[in-house]
Amino acid sequence: MAAIGHALTDCTFKRYARQAQGDGIAHPGSDGAGDHRRQRHDVGSESAVGRRNLRVNLLGSILVLPRMGVSMLQLEVPLHVLLVAFQAMKRSGHAWGTIAEDVQEASMQRLTARLRFSEGLPAGLADQVVAQFCEEHSERYLLAFVYGYLGEHDLLRVRTDAEKFLLLAVLNLVECIAFVGAQTS
């Protein structure tokens, strides 16, 4: 956890994520000029549009990871999580809002604040805080899937900066979906 907290003090992840969203990659629903960054966080009346915008905005935060040292093999993990989350959202039948850059940043701030809080705690108390967080999370099943999938791929120990950025990106994906899901309920 301490390794994750150090990533929070610098703005590397945020800077790279912004570069990825404006890097000229052709995104569906975008004219290539970055218009998807100007989308507001509104609950759309058409869920298909919301799902497309959700996918585009979150995909940008994953596609930037190779610039931060994440290998293509490791990149399969967050892509798989995004696809599973997208399919689950699609099958839920709910109208999902758009996840804009400001929602991603706010979710990252909340996530990093939780991580910083638990850094200095004794092991037993830290375990209780994590258990409480998981039990009270609005997307606890998605969160459980993500932790399990990251664990299966040995990415929870955070041995490198690349793994730290990957872990933050995937957990932020869950936080963004939870935030938008709470807004649409």
Backbone bond lengths (Angstrom), bond angles and torsions (degrees), N, CA, C in turn:
res aa  C-N    CA-C-N  psi(-1)  N-CA   C-N-CA  omega(-1)  CA-C   N-CA-C  phi
1 M - - - 1.445 - - 1.528 111.48 -
2 A 1.321 116.92 -33.76 1.454 119.16 -178.88 1.521 111.01 -62.66
3 A 1.329 116.87 -36.57 1.456 120.17 179.42 1.525 111.13 -64.38
4 I 1.320 116.68 -34.71 1.456 120.22 179.66 1.517 109.78 -68.34
5 G 1.311 117.55 -40.85 1.453 121.39 -178.36 1.514 113.47 -60.06
6 H 1.337 117.36 -33.52 1.463 120.06 179.47 1.521 111.96 -66.58
7 A 1.315 117.13 -27.90 1.467 119.75 178.50 1.513 110.79 -69.87
8 L 1.293 116.51 -20.75 1.443 120.59 -174.62 1.517 112.30 -78.07
9 T 1.304 116.97 -25.72 1.455 119.39 -177.32 1.522 111.60 -76.57
10 D 1.325 116.88 -26.70 1.462 117.39 176.69 1.521 109.53 -100.19
11 C 1.283 116.24 164.44 1.462 120.69 -176.38 1.525 111.25 -104.22
12 T 1.310 117.38 23.24 1.453 120.90 -175.94 1.518 111.82 -58.14
13 F 1.328 117.22 -49.42 1.457 120.36 -177.75 1.523 110.34 -59.69
14 K 1.329 116.06 -47.31 1.456 120.56 -178.54 1.530 110.96 -62.66
15 R 1.339 116.52 -42.10 1.455 120.46 -179.87 1.520 111.04 -63.21
16 Y 1.329 116.95 -46.31 1.453 120.09 179.64 1.524 112.06 -66.39
17 A 1.324 117.22 -36.83 1.461 120.35 178.76 1.522 110.50 -63.68
18 R 1.329 116.39 -40.76 1.465 118.99 177.37 1.520 111.08 -64.97
19 Q 1.331 116.95 -39.47 1.461 119.80 177.94 1.518 110.81 -62.81
20 A 1.320 117.41 -40.35 1.464 120.56 -178.50 1.515 110.90 -65.69
21 Q 1.321 116.47 -37.39 1.454 118.46 -179.03 1.517 111.76 -72.34
22 G 1.305 117.92 -22.21 1.451 120.23 179.23 1.506 112.57 -115.04
23 D 1.329 118.00 27.23 1.456 120.89 -172.50 1.513 115.03 -91.05
24 G 1.319 118.45 5.51 1.448 119.64 177.81 1.516 113.52 90.11
25 I 1.319 118.05 1.58 1.456 120.17 175.98 1.517 107.43 -69.98
26 A 1.315 116.93 133.66 1.459 120.36 179.15 1.515 109.53 -73.73
27 H 1.320 116.38 113.59 1.452 122.12 179.19 1.524 108.49 -101.63
28 P 1.331 118.68 139.25 1.458 120.46 176.67 1.522 110.30 -57.41
29 G 1.311 116.45 137.74 1.457 120.34 178.34 1.509 113.27 80.06
30 S 1.323 117.19 6.93 1.454 120.86 -177.67 1.514 109.04 -123.11
31 D 1.320 116.66 149.62 1.452 119.14 176.86 1.521 111.50 -86.71
32 G 1.325 117.11 8.55 1.455 121.53 179.12 1.511 112.91 86.11
33 A 1.319 117.44 -7.74 1.458 121.03 -177.66 1.518 111.89 -96.16
34 G 1.304 117.19 9.63 1.457 120.25 176.38 1.514 114.16 87.33
35 D 1.351 117.39 20.27 1.455 118.65 -177.10 1.520 112.68 -65.86
36 H 1.319 117.78 -19.64 1.460 119.91 179.66 1.516 111.82 -68.68
37 R 1.328 118.30 -18.02 1.458 120.57 177.92 1.521 111.29 -76.06
38 R 1.315 117.90 -21.21 1.455 120.92 -177.19 1.527 112.35 -89.21
39 Q 1.329 116.85 1.58 1.453 119.10 -178.56 1.517 109.77 -68.98
40 R 1.327 115.56 141.31 1.451 120.62 178.23 1.508 109.73 -86.43
41 H 1.318 116.03 162.17 1.465 121.04 176.66 1.524 108.13 -87.84
42 D 1.317 115.60 81.09 1.456 121.32 176.82 1.515 108.17 -118.27
43 V 1.298 114.95 149.12 1.452 119.43 174.64 1.519 105.72 -82.41
44 G 1.327 116.39 113.07 1.454 121.19 -177.21 1.517 111.50 -76.15
45 S 1.324 114.95 155.32 1.453 118.40 178.11 1.517 111.03 -78.51
46 E 1.313 116.55 -17.76 1.455 120.13 -179.74 1.522 108.39 -112.40
47 S 1.332 116.91 111.15 1.463 120.92 -173.84 1.513 112.51 -64.95
48 A 1.332 118.46 -28.59 1.461 120.14 179.52 1.526 110.51 -64.74
49 V 1.314 117.36 -39.12 1.462 120.27 177.95 1.524 109.47 -65.68
50 G 1.324 117.19 -42.80 1.460 121.19 178.48 1.514 111.51 -61.48
51 R 1.335 116.75 -42.85 1.469 119.70 179.31 1.512 110.74 -64.51
52 R 1.342 118.07 -40.56 1.457 121.01 179.93 1.532 109.86 -63.89
53 N 1.323 117.14 -46.33 1.460 120.62 179.84 1.519 111.07 -65.36
54 L 1.316 116.59 -38.46 1.455 121.31 177.82 1.523 109.56 -60.11
55 R 1.324 115.57 -47.74 1.455 120.89 -178.08 1.530 110.44 -63.11
56 V 1.324 117.25 -44.90 1.465 120.96 -177.86 1.520 111.03 -62.62
57 N 1.327 117.53 -47.73 1.453 120.57 -177.21 1.525 111.96 -66.11
58 L 1.329 117.77 -41.97 1.454 120.02 179.73 1.519 111.60 -74.30
59 L 1.309 117.42 -31.87 1.458 120.29 177.55 1.522 110.67 -62.28
60 G 1.316 117.58 -38.12 1.466 120.93 178.13 1.516 112.34 -60.63
61 S 1.329 116.89 -37.26 1.459 119.82 -179.91 1.524 111.90 -72.25
62 I 1.322 117.13 -17.95 1.465 120.80 176.78 1.522 111.11 -92.17
63 L 1.325 116.65 -39.23 1.466 120.06 -178.59 1.525 113.18 -65.03
64 V 1.310 117.30 -18.81 1.458 121.16 179.19 1.532 112.04 -78.08
65 L 1.316 118.12 -17.26 1.467 121.66 -173.16 1.537 114.53 -58.57
66 P 1.336 120.91 -36.41 1.475 118.14 176.78 1.531 113.31 -60.07
67 R 1.313 118.04 -27.87 1.469 121.02 176.72 1.522 111.32 -68.28
68 M 1.322 116.08 -17.57 1.462 121.31 179.83 1.516 111.52 -104.25
69 G 1.322 116.66 15.38 1.454 120.85 173.92 1.517 116.02 96.60
70 V 1.321 118.21 1.44 1.466 121.13 179.08 1.523 108.21 -74.78
71 S 1.339 115.75 128.53 1.466 120.16 -179.67 1.527 109.89 -72.90
72 M 1.328 115.24 161.81 1.461 119.87 178.23 1.531 110.78 -63.43
73 L 1.307 117.41 -33.43 1.459 120.94 177.51 1.533 110.23 -65.46
74 Q 1.333 116.85 -43.50 1.463 120.67 177.64 1.529 111.70 -68.25
75 L 1.328 116.78 -30.75 1.466 121.35 -178.71 1.525 111.56 -63.21
76 E 1.324 116.90 -23.59 1.456 120.17 177.85 1.533 111.22 -61.49
77 V 1.313 117.63 -30.44 1.467 120.99 -177.44 1.531 111.03 -65.44
78 P 1.343 120.48 -56.11 1.470 118.00 179.33 1.525 112.77 -65.72
79 L 1.323 117.82 -31.16 1.465 119.33 177.04 1.529 110.86 -65.22
80 H 1.319 116.23 -41.45 1.464 120.18 177.78 1.534 110.32 -63.13
81 V 1.320 116.67 -43.73 1.465 120.52 178.92 1.527 110.05 -60.80
82 L 1.326 117.40 -43.87 1.464 120.90 179.48 1.528 110.92 -62.17
83 L 1.322 117.53 -43.82 1.460 120.55 -179.49 1.530 111.75 -66.16
84 V 1.318 116.94 -41.13 1.467 120.28 176.87 1.524 110.22 -62.94
85 A 1.327 116.93 -45.33 1.464 120.85 179.48 1.525 110.70 -62.21
86 F 1.327 116.19 -42.47 1.463 120.28 -179.76 1.525 110.77 -62.92
87 Q 1.318 117.17 -44.32 1.468 120.18 179.29 1.532 111.05 -64.06
88 A 1.324 117.12 -40.72 1.464 120.55 178.46 1.520 110.72 -63.35
89 M 1.318 116.52 -40.67 1.457 120.63 179.56 1.528 110.25 -66.84
90 K 1.311 116.14 -40.61 1.455 121.60 179.80 1.529 110.28 -62.51
91 R 1.319 116.77 -43.16 1.466 121.23 -178.29 1.523 112.66 -74.67
92 S 1.334 117.00 -18.29 1.466 119.49 -178.16 1.521 112.27 -68.28
93 G 1.326 116.75 -26.36 1.459 120.38 -179.22 1.515 114.63 80.74
94 H 1.334 117.74 -1.47 1.462 121.29 179.00 1.531 110.12 -78.05
95 A 1.306 116.04 154.92 1.460 121.43 171.92 1.526 107.00 -85.50
96 W 1.307 116.52 117.90 1.461 121.38 -176.91 1.516 109.74 -101.76
97 G 1.317 115.84 138.34 1.456 121.17 178.03 1.513 111.82 -79.94
98 T 1.300 115.24 176.53 1.451 122.09 179.21 1.523 110.15 -86.00
99 I 1.303 116.08 141.49 1.457 120.68 174.73 1.519 107.47 -102.16
100 A 1.310 115.25 101.12 1.460 121.44 -179.73 1.530 109.68 -87.05
101 E 1.306 115.45 173.82 1.461 121.16 -178.13 1.531 111.86 -59.85
102 D 1.328 117.67 -37.76 1.472 119.43 -179.48 1.525 111.41 -66.75
103 V 1.321 118.03 -33.02 1.464 121.35 176.80 1.529 109.33 -68.99
104 Q 1.328 116.60 -40.70 1.464 120.15 178.02 1.522 111.16 -62.66
105 E 1.324 116.69 -42.67 1.462 120.27 179.74 1.528 111.54 -65.91
106 A 1.331 117.27 -43.40 1.469 120.80 179.44 1.529 110.66 -64.21
107 S 1.325 116.36 -39.82 1.468 120.27 178.02 1.516 110.99 -64.90
108 M 1.330 116.63 -40.06 1.462 120.38 178.34 1.528 110.67 -65.10
109 Q 1.321 117.54 -38.56 1.459 120.62 177.93 1.524 111.24 -64.01
110 R 1.333 117.14 -42.93 1.467 120.42 177.87 1.529 110.57 -63.95
111 L 1.312 116.29 -43.57 1.461 121.05 -179.68 1.525 110.83 -62.09
112 T 1.304 116.85 -47.00 1.462 120.22 -177.97 1.523 111.73 -68.81
113 A 1.326 117.54 -32.15 1.465 119.94 176.30 1.529 110.15 -64.12
114 R 1.320 116.78 -40.82 1.470 120.20 177.25 1.521 111.01 -63.65
115 L 1.325 116.27 -41.38 1.465 120.13 -179.54 1.519 110.96 -66.52
116 R 1.315 117.03 -41.88 1.466 120.29 178.14 1.521 111.36 -62.94
117 F 1.327 115.98 -40.34 1.459 120.73 -179.19 1.529 110.48 -60.26
118 S 1.308 117.26 -42.08 1.470 120.51 -175.17 1.526 113.33 -82.68
119 E 1.329 118.95 -9.28 1.471 121.61 -176.86 1.519 113.66 -60.48
120 G 1.302 118.85 -43.70 1.456 120.77 -173.97 1.520 114.85 -91.82
121 L 1.299 117.75 2.89 1.462 120.71 -176.35 1.530 111.74 -80.12
122 P 1.325 116.54 149.83 1.473 119.64 172.60 1.539 109.15 -60.73
123 A 1.318 116.64 155.11 1.469 122.10 -173.49 1.530 112.58 -54.25
124 G 1.313 118.21 -46.18 1.464 121.12 -178.67 1.513 112.79 -62.77
125 L 1.330 116.28 -43.26 1.459 120.74 179.53 1.527 110.81 -69.66
126 A 1.326 116.33 -38.63 1.472 120.20 177.21 1.523 110.42 -61.27
127 D 1.323 117.70 -40.46 1.464 121.36 177.69 1.521 111.10 -62.29
128 Q 1.332 116.62 -39.54 1.464 120.73 178.17 1.524 111.38 -65.13
129 V 1.335 116.52 -41.22 1.460 120.99 179.41 1.525 110.01 -63.34
130 V 1.337 116.79 -43.90 1.464 121.07 179.61 1.528 110.15 -64.40
131 A 1.329 117.36 -43.73 1.471 120.97 179.46 1.522 110.82 -61.78
132 Q 1.328 116.65 -43.18 1.459 120.50 179.08 1.523 110.64 -64.27
133 F 1.325 116.96 -42.19 1.467 121.43 178.57 1.526 110.22 -59.04
134 C 1.321 116.91 -46.01 1.469 121.30 -178.45 1.527 111.56 -66.13
135 E 1.329 116.57 -42.09 1.464 120.63 -178.50 1.522 112.32 -67.23
136 E 1.325 117.62 -34.21 1.456 121.66 -176.46 1.524 113.53 -94.32
137 H 1.329 117.67 -2.80 1.462 121.55 -177.80 1.520 110.23 -67.60
138 S 1.325 116.94 137.25 1.465 120.11 -177.49 1.528 112.63 -69.97
139 E 1.314 117.67 -19.47 1.475 122.11 176.24 1.524 108.52 -121.32
140 R 1.342 116.16 53.28 1.465 120.02 -173.81 1.519 113.52 -63.56
141 Y 1.344 118.15 -29.86 1.460 119.37 179.25 1.526 110.94 -72.01
142 L 1.317 116.24 -40.17 1.465 119.87 175.14 1.521 109.89 -65.08
143 L 1.321 116.83 -41.99 1.461 121.23 178.74 1.531 110.70 -61.77
144 A 1.338 117.22 -42.79 1.463 120.91 178.32 1.528 110.81 -63.79
145 F 1.332 116.45 -41.70 1.460 120.32 177.05 1.526 110.39 -60.05
146 V 1.336 116.20 -45.68 1.465 120.79 -177.65 1.528 110.95 -62.88
147 Y 1.326 117.13 -47.78 1.467 119.36 178.91 1.529 110.69 -61.48
148 G 1.319 116.99 -41.38 1.461 119.99 178.61 1.517 112.20 -63.97
149 Y 1.319 116.36 -43.22 1.468 120.66 -178.59 1.527 111.22 -68.68
150 L 1.327 116.36 -41.35 1.473 119.54 176.22 1.527 110.09 -63.36
151 G 1.327 117.11 -40.15 1.462 121.24 177.98 1.517 112.19 -63.66
152 E 1.331 116.99 -41.20 1.468 121.12 177.96 1.521 111.98 -59.55
153 H 1.326 115.80 -30.80 1.466 121.02 -179.17 1.530 112.56 -99.97
154 D 1.329 116.44 13.97 1.462 123.06 176.24 1.531 112.56 54.61
155 L 1.332 115.92 45.08 1.467 120.33 -178.33 1.529 113.23 -113.40
156 L 1.325 117.37 10.92 1.459 119.68 -179.97 1.524 113.11 -91.55
157 R 1.313 117.27 -13.54 1.469 119.10 -176.92 1.519 113.44 -82.64
158 V 1.296 118.59 -16.98 1.472 124.55 176.53 1.530 111.32 51.47
159 R 1.303 115.34 77.20 1.461 121.59 179.64 1.526 113.04 -93.75
160 T 1.328 117.17 -21.20 1.462 121.16 -177.50 1.522 109.94 -132.74
161 D 1.327 115.66 165.53 1.467 119.74 175.44 1.523 110.58 -62.74
162 A 1.331 117.90 -37.43 1.462 121.06 179.52 1.530 110.43 -60.38
163 E 1.324 117.10 -43.95 1.465 120.48 178.08 1.528 111.20 -65.61
164 K 1.313 116.65 -34.96 1.464 121.37 178.26 1.532 109.91 -63.44
165 F 1.324 117.24 -46.08 1.459 120.50 -179.94 1.525 111.07 -67.51
166 L 1.315 117.32 -38.02 1.459 121.30 177.65 1.526 110.11 -62.35
167 L 1.318 116.25 -47.63 1.466 121.16 -179.98 1.530 110.90 -60.86
168 L 1.312 117.11 -45.39 1.466 120.65 178.94 1.524 111.35 -62.32
169 A 1.325 117.41 -41.60 1.463 121.20 -179.21 1.526 111.01 -63.55
170 V 1.328 116.81 -44.28 1.463 120.31 -178.24 1.525 110.81 -68.92
171 L 1.324 117.76 -43.95 1.463 119.78 178.56 1.525 111.28 -66.27
172 N 1.331 117.04 -34.30 1.460 119.78 177.33 1.528 110.63 -68.27
173 L 1.306 117.18 -33.90 1.459 120.98 175.34 1.532 109.76 -57.53
174 V 1.323 116.40 -46.13 1.473 121.17 178.36 1.523 110.34 -62.66
175 E 1.332 117.19 -43.10 1.462 120.42 -179.41 1.525 111.27 -63.62
176 C 1.318 117.38 -39.90 1.466 121.04 179.05 1.523 110.99 -64.15
177 I 1.319 116.75 -44.65 1.466 120.64 179.35 1.521 110.13 -64.23
178 A 1.324 117.04 -40.35 1.462 120.43 178.51 1.527 110.76 -63.40
179 F 1.318 116.44 -41.42 1.466 120.51 179.92 1.520 111.04 -62.84
180 V 1.326 116.68 -50.14 1.459 120.90 -178.83 1.527 110.73 -66.15
181 G 1.333 116.73 -37.82 1.453 120.29 177.60 1.510 112.28 -62.38
182 A 1.324 116.58 -38.24 1.474 120.55 178.22 1.522 110.83 -68.32
183 Q 1.329 117.76 -32.65 1.458 121.83 179.86 1.513 112.23 -72.08
184 T 1.336 116.99 -29.44 1.455 120.20 -176.53 1.515 113.26 -91.88
185 S 1.336 116.79 -10.79 1.481 120.08 -178.50 1.503 111.56 -75.96
